[in-house]
Amino acid sequence: MKCHFFGHNIIFKINLAILAGLALFSDPVTAQTRSLEYFINQGISNSPLYKDYQNQVASNIIDSQRLRASYHPQVTATSNNFYAPVIHGYGYDQILTNLGSYTTMVNVNQTIVGKNNLNTQNNSFRLLNDSIAYAQKMSEQDLKRTISAQYITTYGDLEQLNFNMEVNKMLRNQETILKKLTESNIYRQTDYLTFLVTLKQQELQLKQLRIQFQSDYSMLYYLCGIPDTAAAQLEAPVISLQQLPDEYSSVFFQHYRRDSIALQNNIAILNYSYRPKLSAFANAGYSSSLLFQAEKNFGYSVGFNLSVPVYDGHLKKLQTQKINLQENTRTHYRDFFKNQYNRQIAMLKQQLASTESLIPDISDQVKYSQGLIDINGKLLETGDAKISDLVIAINNYLTAKNLYNQNNIGRMQIINQLNYWNR
């Protein structure tokens, strides 16, 4: 009788511990639902680097306009006036100063540049803008991939958490049944304690999953630059394999073609810099010493400046060689990237095929394990179940279900990696 009372006391204390632990777990948040697209849009919108690229493009457009403006007629107005008196024979030499000079003029300078030369220089700004646009696209692609990967990971945590909460609910129901049967001496207290150990382990795992989900959920908000971490339900990510573009239209290869054009444009600018330069000027105004017919000292002048390169110590040749070396380097980088690109795509497709081939087998294993739990659950109600078989079935079900979730999340992660190259 004393032993029977002691067994009931153990059961009572363990149940209190279980109830206290279950208070830590509530149903997943359902305040609002947010999708992968929402987080990607927030991440791009909040990215300072993305905005920096936009401002750089706008700045280069202004620089291009400044270049064109510098070749328009430059008009300046100047006024230089001084008086140098000679007092009692002391003062500046009048032959040099004429006692003073009074000049007020309007000057016009015009640099004469060919249309092709101007277009070549403007191409530098256009190519620079293309380079910034490329960097912006790459920044956006990297951000999408990073946010998508974190979203998939967080959603996987949530799926595992929801599944384990369902299992916990099932185990608690079975624990209630087993407790009554143990009190009726249909099952031994050791059977009940064995089941409680399994339940306790599952609850510890549930606690770890909640901590992991909260950590990954906070990281998702951090990556997107969202200050508010209010609880929200995550939609299932829509991750489908997209068609990869051909090499010619892929933005990853356009980068190398644009660099080649930029180097050719640099050679053109270098050639134009060694052509003769011509500029014209004109001025009109008043210039006088006030010593002779000051009222007639209004006038104007016109002229031009011509600069013809003669010898530069082979600087042009050396600069051309340097640009050719840059082109050679560009070619090697392009060929290496093409080889790595094809190998990575092939590797990811192989991983995707292997992962997808496992999912049906794991799905069958989940069904078989769930069927065993259902059968043992019915046997438990009649007192015919072996607790050791029930525990094994539960553990197998947890293992199979977790493996299914991991492979499904892994599949979406691989597709996310492949879709990174689809632009």
C-alpha positions as CSV (number, residue, x, y, z in Angstrom):
1,M,0.0,0.0,0.0
2,K,2.9,2.3,0.8
3,C,4.5,1.6,-2.6
4,H,1.2,2.2,-4.4
5,F,0.9,5.6,-2.7
6,F,4.6,6.4,-3.5
7,G,3.9,5.6,-7.2
8,H,0.9,7.9,-7.3
9,N,3.0,10.7,-5.7
10,I,5.7,10.3,-8.4
11,I,3.0,10.6,-11.2
12,F,1.5,13.6,-9.5
13,K,4.8,15.5,-9.3
14,I,5.8,14.6,-12.9
15,N,2.4,15.8,-14.2
16,L,2.9,19.2,-12.4
17,A,6.3,19.5,-14.1
18,I,4.8,18.8,-17.5
19,L,2.0,21.3,-17.0
20,A,4.5,24.0,-15.9
21,G,6.7,23.2,-19.0
22,L,3.7,23.4,-21.3
23,A,2.9,26.9,-20.2
24,L,6.0,28.0,-22.1
25,F,4.5,26.8,-25.4
26,S,1.6,28.6,-27.0
27,D,0.2,28.3,-30.6
28,P,2.3,30.0,-33.3
29,V,1.6,33.7,-33.8
30,T,-1.4,34.5,-36.0
31,A,-1.6,38.3,-35.6
32,Q,-0.9,39.0,-39.3
33,T,0.4,37.1,-42.3
34,R,3.5,38.2,-44.2
35,S,5.0,36.7,-47.4
36,L,8.4,36.3,-48.8
37,E,7.7,39.1,-51.3
38,Y,6.9,41.5,-48.4
39,F,10.3,40.9,-46.8
40,I,12.2,41.2,-50.1
41,N,10.5,44.5,-50.9
42,Q,11.2,45.8,-47.4
43,G,14.9,44.7,-47.7
44,I,15.3,46.5,-51.1
45,S,13.4,49.6,-49.9
46,N,15.5,49.9,-46.7
47,S,18.9,49.1,-48.3
48,P,21.2,52.2,-48.1
49,L,23.5,50.6,-50.7
50,Y,20.6,50.3,-53.2
51,K,19.8,54.0,-52.7
52,D,23.5,54.9,-52.9
53,Y,23.7,53.3,-56.4
54,Q,20.6,55.3,-57.5
55,N,22.3,58.5,-56.3
56,Q,25.5,57.6,-58.1
57,V,23.6,57.2,-61.4
58,A,21.9,60.6,-60.9
59,S,25.3,62.1,-60.1
60,N,26.9,60.7,-63.3
61,I,24.1,62.2,-65.3
62,I,24.9,65.6,-63.8
63,D,28.6,65.1,-64.7
64,S,27.7,64.3,-68.3
65,Q,25.6,67.5,-68.5
66,R,28.6,69.4,-67.0
67,L,30.9,68.0,-69.7
68,R,28.5,69.2,-72.4
69,A,28.2,72.6,-70.7
70,S,32.0,73.0,-70.6
71,Y,32.1,73.0,-74.4
72,H,29.5,75.7,-74.7
73,P,30.7,79.3,-75.0
74,Q,32.1,80.5,-71.7
75,V,31.3,84.1,-71.0
76,T,33.0,86.1,-68.2
77,A,32.9,89.8,-67.3
78,T,36.1,91.3,-65.7
79,S,37.0,94.7,-64.4
80,N,40.5,95.6,-63.4
81,N,41.2,99.2,-62.2
82,F,44.2,100.8,-60.4
83,Y,45.6,104.3,-59.9
84,A,49.3,104.9,-59.3
85,P,49.9,108.6,-58.5
86,V,53.3,110.3,-58.6
87,I,53.6,112.9,-55.8
88,H,56.5,115.3,-55.8
89,G,58.4,113.1,-58.2
90,Y,57.9,109.9,-56.0
91,G,55.9,107.0,-57.4
92,Y,55.9,104.2,-59.9
93,D,57.5,104.8,-63.2
94,Q,54.9,106.5,-65.4
95,I,56.2,104.7,-68.5
96,L,55.2,101.4,-66.8
97,T,52.0,102.5,-65.1
98,N,50.6,105.4,-67.2
99,L,49.5,106.6,-63.7
100,G,46.7,104.0,-63.9
101,S,44.8,101.4,-65.8
102,Y,41.0,101.0,-66.1
103,T,39.7,97.9,-67.9
104,T,36.2,96.4,-68.0
105,M,35.6,93.7,-70.5
106,V,33.3,90.8,-71.5
107,N,35.2,87.7,-72.6
108,V,33.9,84.8,-74.7
109,N,35.9,81.6,-75.0
110,Q,34.8,78.7,-77.2
111,T,36.6,75.3,-77.3
112,I,36.1,73.7,-80.6
113,V,35.6,69.9,-80.3
114,G,34.3,67.4,-82.8
115,K,31.0,65.6,-82.4
116,N,32.7,62.2,-82.3
117,N,35.1,63.4,-79.7
118,L,32.3,64.7,-77.5
119,N,30.2,61.5,-78.0
120,T,33.3,59.4,-77.0
121,Q,33.7,61.3,-73.7
122,N,30.0,61.1,-73.0
123,N,30.2,57.3,-73.6
124,S,32.5,57.2,-70.5
125,F,29.6,58.4,-68.4
126,R,27.1,56.1,-70.0
127,L,29.4,53.1,-69.5
128,L,30.0,54.2,-65.9
129,N,26.2,54.3,-65.4
130,D,25.9,50.9,-66.9
131,S,28.6,49.7,-64.4
132,I,26.7,51.2,-61.5
133,A,23.4,49.7,-62.8
134,Y,25.1,46.3,-62.9
135,A,26.3,46.7,-59.3
136,Q,22.8,47.7,-58.3
137,K,21.3,44.7,-60.0
138,M,23.9,42.5,-58.3
139,S,23.2,44.1,-54.9
140,E,19.5,43.4,-55.5
141,Q,20.1,39.8,-56.5
142,D,22.4,39.2,-53.5
143,L,19.8,40.8,-51.2
144,K,17.0,38.7,-52.7
145,R,19.0,35.5,-52.3
146,T,20.0,36.3,-48.7
147,I,16.5,37.3,-47.6
148,S,14.9,34.3,-49.4
149,A,17.4,31.9,-47.8
150,Q,16.7,33.3,-44.3
151,Y,12.9,33.3,-45.0
152,I,13.0,29.6,-46.1
153,T,15.1,28.7,-43.0
154,T,12.7,30.6,-40.7
155,Y,9.7,29.0,-42.4
156,G,11.3,25.6,-41.9
157,D,11.7,26.4,-38.2
158,L,8.0,27.3,-38.1
159,E,6.9,24.1,-39.9
160,Q,9.0,22.0,-37.5
161,L,7.6,24.0,-34.5
162,N,4.0,23.5,-35.6
163,F,4.5,19.8,-36.3
164,N,6.1,19.2,-32.9
165,M,3.3,21.1,-31.2
166,E,0.8,18.8,-32.9
167,V,2.9,15.8,-31.7
168,N,3.0,17.2,-28.2
169,K,-0.7,17.6,-28.2
170,M,-1.1,14.0,-29.3
171,L,1.4,12.8,-26.7
172,R,-0.4,14.7,-23.9
173,N,-3.7,13.0,-24.9
174,Q,-2.0,9.6,-24.8
175,E,-0.4,10.5,-21.5
176,T,-3.8,11.1,-20.0
177,I,-5.0,7.8,-21.2
178,L,-1.9,6.0,-20.0
179,K,-2.1,7.7,-16.6
180,K,-5.6,6.4,-16.0
181,L,-4.7,2.9,-17.1
182,T,-1.6,2.9,-14.9
183,E,-3.7,4.0,-11.9
184,S,-6.0,1.1,-12.7
185,N,-3.0,-1.2,-12.7
186,I,-3.4,-2.1,-16.3
187,Y,0.1,-0.7,-17.1
188,R,3.0,-0.7,-14.8
189,Q,4.4,2.5,-13.4
190,T,7.7,1.9,-15.3
191,D,5.7,1.9,-18.5
192,Y,4.2,5.2,-17.6
193,L,7.6,6.7,-16.6
194,T,9.1,5.5,-19.9
195,F,6.4,7.3,-21.8
196,L,6.9,10.4,-19.6
197,V,10.6,10.5,-20.5
198,T,9.7,10.4,-24.2
199,L,7.2,13.2,-23.6
200,K,9.7,15.3,-21.6
201,Q,12.3,14.9,-24.4
202,Q,9.9,16.0,-27.0
203,E,9.0,19.0,-24.9
204,L,12.7,20.0,-24.6
205,Q,13.0,19.7,-28.3
206,L,9.9,21.8,-28.7
207,K,11.5,24.5,-26.5
208,Q,14.7,24.4,-28.6
209,L,12.7,24.8,-31.8
210,R,10.9,27.8,-30.4
211,I,14.2,29.5,-29.5
212,Q,15.6,28.7,-32.9
213,F,12.5,30.0,-34.6
214,Q,12.6,33.3,-32.6
215,S,16.4,33.7,-33.4
216,D,15.9,33.1,-37.2
217,Y,12.8,35.2,-37.2
218,S,14.7,38.2,-35.6
219,M,17.5,37.7,-38.1
220,L,15.0,37.9,-41.0
221,Y,13.8,41.3,-39.7
222,Y,17.4,42.4,-39.2
223,L,18.4,41.6,-42.8
224,C,15.4,43.5,-44.1
225,G,16.1,46.5,-42.0
226,I,12.7,46.3,-40.3
227,P,12.8,47.8,-36.8
228,D,9.4,46.3,-35.8
229,T,9.7,42.6,-34.8
230,A,6.0,42.2,-34.1
231,A,4.8,38.6,-34.3
232,A,3.5,37.5,-37.7
233,Q,2.5,34.3,-39.4
234,L,4.7,33.4,-42.4
235,E,3.2,32.3,-45.6
236,A,4.6,29.2,-47.4
237,P,7.3,30.5,-49.7
238,V,6.5,30.2,-53.4
239,I,9.9,28.9,-54.7
240,S,9.8,27.5,-58.2
241,L,12.7,26.8,-60.5
242,Q,13.0,29.6,-63.1
243,Q,14.4,29.3,-66.6
244,L,18.0,30.4,-66.7
245,P,18.8,33.0,-69.4
246,D,21.3,32.2,-72.1
247,E,24.9,33.5,-71.7
248,Y,24.4,36.4,-74.1
249,S,21.4,37.9,-72.2
250,S,22.6,37.1,-68.7
251,V,23.5,40.1,-66.6
252,F,26.5,38.2,-65.2
253,F,28.1,38.0,-68.6
254,Q,27.0,41.5,-69.8
255,H,29.4,42.8,-67.1
256,Y,32.4,41.5,-69.1
257,R,31.1,42.7,-72.4
258,R,30.6,46.2,-71.0
259,D,34.1,46.2,-69.6
260,S,35.5,45.4,-73.0
261,I,33.5,48.3,-74.6
262,A,34.8,50.6,-71.8
263,L,38.4,49.7,-72.6
264,Q,37.9,50.3,-76.3
265,N,36.3,53.7,-75.4
266,N,39.4,54.5,-73.3
267,I,41.6,53.9,-76.3
268,A,39.4,56.2,-78.4
269,I,39.6,59.0,-75.7
270,L,43.4,58.5,-75.6
271,N,43.6,58.9,-79.4
272,Y,41.4,62.1,-79.4
273,S,43.6,63.6,-76.6
274,Y,46.5,63.6,-79.1
275,R,44.7,65.4,-81.9
276,P,45.2,69.1,-82.5
277,K,43.1,71.3,-80.2
278,L,41.6,74.6,-81.3
279,S,39.8,77.2,-79.3
280,A,38.6,80.7,-80.2
281,F,38.2,83.7,-78.0
282,A,36.7,87.2,-78.3
283,N,36.4,90.1,-75.9
284,A,34.9,93.6,-76.0
285,G,34.9,96.5,-73.5
286,Y,36.8,99.4,-72.2
287,S,40.5,99.6,-71.5
288,S,42.2,103.0,-70.9
289,S,44.9,104.8,-68.9
290,L,42.7,108.0,-69.0
291,L,45.8,109.9,-70.4
292,F,44.9,110.0,-74.1
293,Q,41.4,110.2,-75.6
294,A,39.9,108.2,-72.8
295,E,36.4,108.5,-74.4
296,K,37.6,106.6,-77.4
297,N,39.2,103.6,-75.6
298,F,36.3,101.3,-76.3
299,G,37.2,98.3,-78.5
300,Y,37.3,94.6,-79.0
301,S,39.6,91.7,-80.0
302,V,39.3,88.3,-81.5
303,G,41.7,85.4,-81.8
304,F,42.3,81.6,-81.6
305,N,44.7,79.1,-79.9
306,L,46.0,76.0,-81.6
307,S,47.8,73.2,-79.8
308,V,49.4,70.4,-81.8
309,P,51.1,67.4,-80.0
310,V,54.6,66.8,-81.4
311,Y,56.4,64.4,-79.0
312,D,55.3,62.9,-75.7
313,G,58.1,60.5,-74.9
314,H,56.1,57.4,-76.0
315,L,53.4,58.1,-73.3
316,K,50.6,57.3,-75.7
317,K,52.2,53.9,-76.7
318,L,52.7,53.0,-73.0
319,Q,49.1,53.9,-72.1
320,T,47.8,51.8,-75.0
321,Q,49.9,48.8,-73.8
322,K,48.4,49.3,-70.3
323,I,44.9,49.2,-71.6
324,N,45.7,46.1,-73.7
325,L,46.9,44.4,-70.6
326,Q,43.6,45.2,-68.9
327,E,41.7,43.7,-71.8
328,N,43.8,40.5,-71.5
329,T,43.0,40.4,-67.8
330,R,39.3,40.9,-68.5
331,T,39.4,37.9,-71.0
332,H,40.9,35.6,-68.4
333,Y,38.4,36.6,-65.7
334,R,35.5,36.1,-68.2
335,D,36.7,32.6,-69.2
336,F,37.3,31.6,-65.6
337,F,33.8,32.8,-64.5
338,K,32.1,31.0,-67.4
339,N,33.8,27.7,-66.4
340,Q,32.8,28.2,-62.7
341,Y,29.3,29.3,-63.7
342,N,28.6,26.2,-65.7
343,R,30.1,23.9,-63.1
344,Q,28.1,25.5,-60.3
345,I,24.8,25.3,-62.2
346,A,25.5,21.6,-63.0
347,M,26.3,20.9,-59.4
348,L,23.2,22.6,-58.1
349,K,20.9,20.8,-60.5
350,Q,22.5,17.5,-59.5
351,Q,21.9,18.3,-55.8
352,L,18.3,19.3,-56.6
353,A,17.6,16.0,-58.5
354,S,19.1,14.0,-55.6
355,T,17.1,15.8,-53.0
356,E,13.8,15.6,-54.9
357,S,14.3,11.8,-55.4
358,L,14.5,11.4,-51.6
359,I,11.3,13.2,-50.8
360,P,8.8,10.5,-52.0
361,D,10.6,7.8,-50.0
362,I,10.7,10.0,-46.9
363,S,7.0,10.8,-47.4
364,D,6.2,7.1,-47.4
365,Q,8.3,6.6,-44.3
366,V,6.2,9.3,-42.6
367,K,3.0,7.6,-43.6
368,Y,4.2,4.2,-42.3
369,S,5.4,5.8,-39.0
370,Q,2.1,7.7,-38.5
371,G,0.2,4.5,-39.2
372,L,2.1,2.7,-36.5
373,I,1.3,5.5,-34.0
374,D,-2.4,5.4,-34.9
375,I,-2.5,1.6,-34.4
376,N,-0.6,1.8,-31.1
377,G,-2.8,4.6,-30.0
378,K,-5.9,2.5,-30.5
379,L,-4.3,-0.4,-28.7
380,L,-3.4,1.9,-25.9
381,E,-7.0,2.8,-25.3
382,T,-7.8,-0.9,-24.8
383,G,-4.7,-1.5,-22.7
384,D,-3.2,-3.8,-25.3
385,A,-0.3,-1.6,-26.6
386,K,3.3,-2.3,-25.6
387,I,4.7,1.0,-24.4
388,S,8.1,0.3,-25.8
389,D,6.6,-0.2,-29.3
390,L,4.6,3.0,-28.9
391,V,7.8,5.0,-27.9
392,I,9.7,3.5,-30.9
393,A,6.9,4.4,-33.2
394,I,6.8,8.0,-31.9
395,N,10.6,8.4,-32.2
396,N,10.5,7.0,-35.8
397,Y,7.7,9.3,-36.7
398,L,9.5,12.4,-35.3
399,T,12.7,11.4,-37.1
400,A,10.9,10.8,-40.5
401,K,8.9,14.0,-40.2
402,N,11.9,16.1,-39.3
403,L,13.9,14.5,-42.2
404,Y,11.1,15.3,-44.6
405,N,11.0,18.9,-43.5
406,Q,14.8,19.2,-43.7
407,N,14.8,17.9,-47.3
408,N,11.9,20.0,-48.3
409,I,13.6,23.1,-47.0
410,G,16.9,22.0,-48.5
411,R,15.1,21.6,-51.9
412,M,13.8,25.2,-51.7
413,Q,17.3,26.5,-50.7
414,I,18.8,24.8,-53.8
415,I,16.2,26.3,-56.0
416,N,16.8,29.7,-54.4
417,Q,20.5,29.3,-55.3
418,L,19.7,28.4,-58.9
419,N,17.3,31.3,-59.3
420,Y,20.0,33.7,-58.2
421,W,21.5,33.2,-61.7
422,N,18.3,33.8,-63.6
423,R,18.8,37.5,-64.2
